[in-house]
Amino acid sequence: MHRKTAERPVSISGGTTSRLEGATMNGPKVLACALVLASLLVASVQGGNILVFPMDGGNWVNMKVLIQALHARGHNITVIRAAGSWYIEETSPLYISITIQSTGMFDEVFLKSCTIRFLEILRQGSTFAHLKLEKEMWDKAVEMFEMEKEMMISIIEDQQLVKSLKDAKYDLYLTDPAFINGILLGHYLKLPLVFNVRWTVQSEGHFTIAPSPISYIPTPMLELSDHMSFFQRVYNVIMYYVMELQVSYFLAPNYNALCHRVCGPEVNYFEIVQGADLWLFRGDFVFEFPRPTMPNIVYMGGFQCKPSKPLPQDLEDFVQSSGEHGIIVMSLGTFIDHLPHDVANAVAEAFAELPQKVIWRYKGERPSTLGNNTLLLDWIPQNDLLGHPKTRAFVAHGGSNGVQEAIYHGVPLVGFGLIWDQPDNLSKMRVRGAAKTVDFATMDKNSFLQTLKEVLYDPSYRENMQRLSRLHRDTPIKPLDNAVFWTEFVMRHGGAPHLRTESYKMPWYAYHSVDVMLFLLAVLLLIVFMTYAVIRYFCCRLCMRRKTTKRE
């Protein structure tokens, strides 16, 4: 592998240093020995070349944490970004960027307009509105795929860019499988493939690679737990196969068409996904329900979380002014920076009736009902606020980053659960007694206030979340360190095929042993038929003998 070696001295503890200083007074021989020892303690850090094709938005926030850790280990990192990137900076001390002249799929104006439209439909609250929302989200997903397709073609047709990527001799390729371009380019360049994953283009990551018995594993987005009633299991099975049909008949033809254009007609897109060397999974079994997994899945849930830092003085003064009541933190994530006017006014009016102080990240028009206890900010140090001892509750949309930070700091949740995976994330916390959700469609001041008060004043919510926090933190190795180790493991060994199952190469009937069952059934039927034929033959012979005897 192409390497860049950097020599880094290993620090010596204070006690060892003092002994060495005392030893130098005993003569030049001891001094020489000390210098030799010091030279032996210099460690060589092997820095590899890593190519990263990230997904923008909140997923980039996760990817950047991993990039920072890999950069600190001495690795050389190159990031591919679109010219219209929202969050991915062109210039950074952490990496060299390659900018593609395309909007990619994460155009800020497009995504924010989509989100506003989704919230308007969601607010309508009827069954028809729910179906309308599903169709609208599907249509936007098709538009986003067309943007991805345009970007992928522009990359492949740029022969100079492709040649430079191949000549760079990268040791590893890191991407997010929720982004089709990242997967295709990694396979095209024939590099060891590592995913930073929770979702793939077709489903939640486990459903793509691991056995998933739907008798007790809830289908994503249904807000079910692993303790389902009979009719919930019926619903779970039906919706699982509905989603499988959607993938097979709507997604797969488009994805495979692009895959064939880029990688050749013999390549199947879903086989590329399942053939990845390593899955760095943004979850753990404090958050997820227990389920079968695979050897090449490495769990790093909460890897972006860290201890809180001191707040800016003006913000600390505001927090301290809350006294014994504490504060509430509210943020709705990357995409949702404002709410419909009636919802924003209801939220502000409910906050105004509470004795707690509120810090609300909000970029919309100032609500007319805003109370003196509420501070509106364009940006907040979310991690530091959640880790503050005076924080009593976190009002959130239910994105995985925010939920993981709430778990890490032991702060109970009041969730809106608006779109995408957000309702499902919050349902997992609700089952564990660490969150309560608000129905966005019917929410008013009173219902929101009642939900807030329940989470604030019922100690079970805080106790349950703090129990989850203790479980999450009680690990032999930090999630980020675990992710870095296994990433470097793939680099050291040029992949990890020994951890990867070959089941994805089997046809469905072989994977589910349908052919074996049919064969065994055929053998059983043959044995039954032969037994019947033999018995019938001897019975007939016996009857014929009896008839002959009677005649005689």
N, C-alpha and C positions, 0 to 999 in steps of 0.2 A: 504493500500500500504506500501511496505517496504520503510522506510525513514531514512535518516541520517540527524540529526538536528545540525545546526551550529549556534551559537549565534554570532550576528554581531551588534556592537554598531552603532547607527544612529548618524551621525555628527550633531552638533548644530551650528547654524549660529553665526557669530562673534558678532552681537548685543545681542543675548540671552546670549552668554557666558559672556560678560562684565557685564551684569546685575546680573548674578549669582555670579560673583566674588565680586561685590559691596555688594550683599546681605549677603555674608559670614562674613562680618565685623560686622554685626548687632547682631550676637550672635549664639550660638550653635543650637537653634531651627531652624533658617533659614538655617543653614548649613545642618541640618538633612533633612529638606524639599527638599533642593536642591539635596541631594544624592538620596532620594526616587524618585524625578522627573527623575533624570538621569537613575535610574534603570528601570523606566517604559518606557524609550525611547529606551531600548535595544530590537531590533527586532529579532524574530526567523525566519530564512530562511529555509524552508523545501526543502531539497535536494532530488530529486528522482533519480532512477536508469534508465538510458536511454541506449538502445542498438542501435547502428548505423551500418548499412550495406551500405557504400557509394559506389559511382561509381568513379573510378579513373580519372586522367586527369583534365581538366578544371572544371568538375563537382565537384571534390573534393575541388577545390579552394573555390567554393561557400559553400559547406557543412562545411568546416573548419571554415568559418566565423560564421556560426550558432552554431557550437560546442563551439567556443570560448565564445560566448554570453551566452550559457547555462551553461558552466563551471563557468563563472563569477557569475552566479546566485546560485552557490552552488550545482549543480547537478553532480552526478557521471556518467561518460560516458565511455562506452565500445565500441570500434570500431573493426569490423571484417574486416580483410584485407587479400589479397593473398600474398604469399611469393614473388611473382614477381611484387609486386606493384611498380608503377612508382613514384607517388607523395606521397602516404600515408605512413608516417613514422611509424616504428615499436615502437619507443620510443618517447613519448611526455608528457609534463607536463599537457596537456589538457585531456588526456584519457588513459585508459588501452587498449592495443591492443590484439586481438586474431588473430594469423596468421595461415592461411590455407595453407597447402603445395600444392599450385597450382599457375599457372601463372595468373589465373583469365582471364579476357577478355582484359586487358589493358597491354599487354606486349609491352614495349617501342619499341623494334626492329620491332615487327610485325606492330604496328600502324604507325611508321614512314615510313616503306617500303610501306605500303598501301597508305599513303599520297603522297609519291613521285610518285608512279604509277598513282594515280588519276590525279596529276598535269600534268604528261606527256601526258595522254590521253586528258585532258581538253585543253592542248595547241594546239592539232591538229585542233580543231575548226570546224570540219564538223558535219553534222547531224549524220552520221554513228559513229563518235567519241563520240557524246553525248549519243547515244544508247549503245555504248560500255562501256562508263563510268557508266551508270545505271546498266548494267549487272555486271560490275566489283564490284561496291559497294554492289550489292545484294549478290554476291558470298562471299565477305569478311564478310558481315553480317552473313551469314550462318556459316562461320568459327568461328566467334566470339560467335555465339550461342552454337556451340559445345564446346568451351572453358568454357562458362558459365555452360553448362550441366555437364561437367566433375567436375567442382568445386562444384556444388550443390550436386551431388551424393556423393562426398567425404565428404561433411559436414554431410549429413544425415546418412551415413554409419558409421560415427564416434560416436558411442553410448555414449562414455565418454564425448565428447564435447556437444552433444545434452543434456545429463543429466545436465551438468554444466550450460548450458544456461537456462534450465527450473528451476533449483534450485536457480538461481540468483534472481528470482522474479522481473524481470524488469517491470517498470511502463509504458514504452512507447517504441515503435519501430520506428526508423526514417530511411528512405531509399529513393533512387532515382528510380522512376518507369521506367526509361530508362534501368534499370538493372533487368532482370527477377529473378535472385537469391534472391535479397533483398526482393521482394514481396512474393515469395514462402516461404522463411524462416519466415517472419513475420506472415503469416497465419498459418504455421506449429506450431509456438510457441504460437499462440492464444493471441497476444498482440495488444493493441490499435495501429493502423497503421497510421503514418503521412508521407506524401510524401513531399520531396523537389523536385519540379517538374517544368519542362517546356515541356519536351517530354516524352511520354510513348513509349513502344516498338512498338506500332502500329501507333501512330500519335502524333500531338501536343495535349497537355493535355486537352484543352477544348473539342476537338472532341471526347475524350474518355468519358467524364462525363457530359458535358453540351449540351443543345439543340443547334444545329448548322445549321440554315437555310442557305443553300448554294446559295440562291438567292442573298444574299449580303455579306456573309462571305466567303472570298477566301480560297480555299483548300490549305493547307500548301505546300510550295515549288514551287508554280506556279508564284510567284512574281506579284500577282494581288492585287488590292486595294479593298476597300469596295464600290467603285464607278465603277462598271463594265458596259461595253457596252453589248448589246444583245449577240454578238458572244463571248465575254469574259465569259458571264454567261453560254453559251452553253459549252464552253471549260471547265469551272469550274465544271459543273455538270458531264460531261463525265469523267474527271480525278478523281473526287470524287469517282465515282462508280468503276473505274478501281482500285483505291487504296483499296476500300472496298473488292473487289474481291481478290486482292493480299493478304490482311490480312486473309480473310476467307479461302482461298484455299492453301496458302503457309505458312503463319505464324501460324495460329491458330492450325492446327493439331500437329505441333512440340511442341508448347508451352503447349497445353493441354495434350499431351503425357507425358511431364516432370511433369506437374502439377498433373496428375493422379498417377504417380509413387511416388511423394513426399507426396501429400496431400490426395490421395484417389480418386476412380473413379467418385464419385459424385460431385467433385469440378471442376468448370470451371475457367480457368485462368483469363478471362476478367471480370468475376463477382468479383473475388478477388480484381482486380484493382479498379473497380467501387465502391466496398464496403469499401474503405479506409475511416477512420474517418475525416481526414483533408488533404487538398491539399495546401501546402505553394507554391504559384505560383511565379516563378521568372519572373515577368512581371507586367506591369500596363497599364492603358489606355492612358498614354502618349506615350507608345511604341506600344501597341496592338491597333487594330481597335476595336471600340465599338461593343459589342456582348452580347448575353445572358450568364449568369453565374449561379453559384449555391451557396447555403448558406455556404457550407463547403470548398469553395475556398477562401483563404486569399492571397491577392496580396502583394508581397514584392519586387517588381521590384527595382533594384538598392540598395538592402540591403547590398551588399558588398562594396558600394562606401562610401568614407569618405573624409573629407577635406584633402587637400594636406599638406605634411610636408616639411620642408626645405630640399633642395637637398644637397648631398655631395658637399664639396667646389669645387672640380675640375669640377664637372658637372655644378654647379652654375656659375662658371667662364666662361665655354663654352657657357652657355645660355645667360649670360649677354653680351658676345662678339657679339651677333647677332644684338645689337643696336635696332633701331626702327623697323627693319624687322621681328624680332621674330624668332621662331623656328617651325620646323615640326617634329612631332614624328611619327615613323613608327614601327609597330610590327604586326606580323602575327600569334600570339597566341601560344598555347601549342604545337601543332603538326607540324607546318610549321616553321622550323628554318632556312631553306634556299630555294632558288628558282632555276629553270633552269638557266644555265649560260647566255643565251641570254636575259632572262627577268631581271635578276639581273643587267646585264650591262646596259640595257635600263633604268631601274629605277635609277641607280647611275648616268648615263649621264644626265638624266633629272634634278635630284637634283643639279648637278654641275652648271646648268645654272640659278639657282635661287639665289636671294640675301639672302634668309633665311638660317639659320644654320639648320642642320638636325641631329637628333639623331635616329639611326636605330638599332633596336635589330636584329642581324643577326649572325648566326653561320656557314654560308657557306664560300666557298672560296671567298677571297676578290675580288670584281669586279675590272676589269682593268680600268674602266672608272670613278672610284670613285674620287670625287672632294675634295678639301681642306675644304669645308664647311660641310662635312658629317663625323660624328663620328659613327663608328661601335662598338657595345657592345654586349657581350654574354647575358647580362641581363640588364634590365632598371627598375627603379622605376616608372612604367607606371602611376599609380594614381597620384603620386606627379608631374610628368611632365605634365600630362593633366591639373592639377590644377594650373600650373604656369601661371602667367599673360602674359608671352611672347609666349605662345603656340598659334599658328595660325591655325593649321590643324592636323588631326590625320589620317595617312594612315594605314588602317587596313584590315584584312581579312573578318570582319563582324560577328565574334562570339558574342554571346549575352553579355558576360562579358564586352568586349571592347566597344560595342555599348552603354551599360548602363552607363559605366564610362564616355564616351563622352557626353551623355545626361546630366549626373550629373554636369559635369564641363563646359558644353556649348561650346564644341569644335566641329566644323563641320568635316565631314568625307569624305575622299576619299577612296572608298572601292573596293577591288578586288572581293569579293563574290565568293569564290572558290568552296567549297563543302558543303554537308549537309545543315544545315539551314542558312548558311551564306548569300547566295544571297537573300533569303526571308527577313532576318533581315534588310539588306541594302535597299531592295525595300521599306520597311516601312519608313525608314528615307528619301529615295529619294522622296516619295510621299509628305512628309512633308516639302520638300525643304531644308533639313539639310544635305544632302549628295549627292555625285555624284559618280557613279560607273565606273570602267574601265573594258572593255571586255578583260579578260585574254587571250583568244585565239588569238586575233588580236593585242594585245597591243604592241606598240613600243615606242621609246623615245618621238616622237612628240605627239602621242595621250595621253601618260601619262602626259607629260609636260602641254599640253593644259588643261587637266582635273584639274591638280594641280592649275594652274593659275586661272581658273574659280572659284574654291572654295576659293582660297586665296584673290582674288581681287574683287569678287562680294559680297558686304556686306550682301546680303539677306541670304546667307548660314549661316553665323555667327549669324545674327539676329534671324533666325528661330530656330537654335539650342539653343540659349540662352533663347528664349521664352519657348521651351520645358523644359529647365533646371528649369526655374522659376515655371512652372506647376508641374514638378516632385517634387520639394522641398516644395511646398506649401501644406503640409499635416498636420493634427492635431497630428499625431504620426509618428515617424520614422519607415520605413519599417522593420528594424531589430527588434525594440521593439515590433512591431505588431506581427511579426513571433514568438518571444519568448513568448509573452502573450498567444497566441492561442495554442502553444505547451504545455505550462504549464496548460492551460485550459483543454486540453485532459487528461493530467496526473491527474488533480484534480478530474475529473469526470469519469475517467476510460473509456474514449471514448467520441464520440460526435454523437451518433446515431440520435439525434433529428435534426441534420443538414443534414443528409444524405437521399437522395431520395431513394425510394425502386423501382424506375422505372427499374433499371437494372435487376430485377428479372422477369420482364414481357417479354413474347415472343414478337418478333418484330411486329407481326400483332396486338397484343393488345396495344403495345406502340404507334403505329401509328393509332390506332382505326380502323384498316381495318375490324375487326370482327363487330364492331359497325356499320360501314358504310354499310357492306353487310347485316346486320340485318335490318337496316332502309330501305335499298333498297328493300329487300325482302318484308317488311311490305308495302311499297309504291306500289310495283308491285301487291301485294295481294289486296290492296284497289282498285287499278285501274282495276284489273281483276274482282273483285266482282262487282264493279260499272258497268263495261261493261256487266257482266252477267245479272245483274238485269235489266238494260236498254234493253238489248236484249230480255230478257224474256217478259217484258211488251210490247215491240214492236211487238214481235211475237203474243202475246195474242190479241193485238189490230188488227193486220192484220187478224187473224183468225176470229174475230168477224165481221170485215168488209166483209170478204168473205162469211160468213154465212148469213149476212144481204142481200147481193146481190142475193144469191141463193133463199132466201125466196121471 
